[in-house]
Amino acid sequence: MRVLQLIDTLNTGGAERMAVNFANMLSTQIEGSYLCTTRSEGLLKENVLNEVSYLFLNKKSTLDFRAIKKLNRYVIQNKIDVIHAHATSYFLATVMKLLNPKLIVIWHDHYGNSEFLEQRPQFVLKKCSKFFNHVFTVNKNLEAWDSQHLLAKKVTFLSNFVSPDTNLAITKLLGMSEKRMVCLANLRPQKDHINLLKAFEIVIEKHQDWTLHLVGKDFEDDYATEVKNHIFEHQLEQKVFIYGSCKDVSQILQSCDLGVLSSKSEGLPLALLEYGMAGLPVVVTNVGDCDKVIASTEEGVLVAPENHEALASAMLILLENNSLRQQLAENLKYKVQNDFSARKAIKSVIEVYKSYKK
C-alpha cells in the first residue's frame, strides 16, 4: 500500500505536525509513505524522515494547473493508493480523485474552532465531501458536525498522538530555571493569548520571579501586534518572552515547569499531549477535547475559557504547591503514554486504509 499525506504547509501547527507524524510512522509499516506540501514549506521539513518520499508543489492559487498536473503525475508515477488529506488540503485531494477515480481519499478534519462550528464555511467542503471515502476528526464535536453536514461515507474520531522531536536544544530560554511557564500555541486569535497575559499579570503580583514563554508561529498580523502591544503597555517585557516557531520544542518543554493553554476553542490540542509527554503539570481551558485528556483533577487543572481570573487562580494553586505539580505531571505523563500512543493510532489508520482497498 502506498499512502500520500497531503498538507498545505510545514509550519509548526498541530495539523502539520500530525501529517509529518503519520508520514514518518507509516514509513516502516507500509510499502510506501509519501508527503506532499502544497503551498509553503517550514520548520517541520527537517523532521521528515529520509524514508519518506517528499514533494513540494509551491501552489500559488486554488486552481494552479501547473501544481495540479505536477501532483497528478506524481500520484500516477508512484502508484499512490491513498491520499490522506489534512485540514484545508481537501480541495486538491478532491481534484486528484476526479482525475484518478480509483484513488482512496481520506480527509482529516483538524478544525480548531470546534466551539464555533455554526460559523464554519461549508459550501465547498460539503461538495468535496461527496468524494471522501472516510473522514477522521480530532474531537467528538467535529465527528458529530461532520456526520450531520457532510456527504462522506463514514466519519470517525481519531485521537491525536504525540511524537517528540529529536532536535538538539538550540533555543536559549530567558528567565530563572524552575520558574518558567510555557504556552505552546501559534499566535492566532483562538488561542487567546490576551486572556493568558491578563492571568499572568495577577500571578506575578505574588510571584515576581516567574516568567512566561510563548512558543509558536508569529504571523506578524494584527493579532500578533495586539499581543505584543499588550506586553509593552503592561510593562511585561522582562517577564514575557516570544520565541516564534522553534525546532526544539521537546527540549524547550523540558526546561519549563508549567504548561498552560488559554484557548477559546480547540480540537484536541497537540500541545497538551506534548506537555504531558514532557512531564509538565498543566492548566488549560476546558474547550474541545481537553477534558478527554484531563479527565480528572488528578491529571491537571481545567478552567473556563475567557476567564483570566479563574486561569490565574489555577496557576497560583500549582505555583504554590510543588508536590501537587509533581503528582499531576506524573499522572498526565502516564495517561498520555498509555492512551495517546502513536502505535495505537497508526494501527487504526492502516485498518481504515485497507478497508477501502479492493
Disulfide bonds with the S-S distance in Angstrom:
none
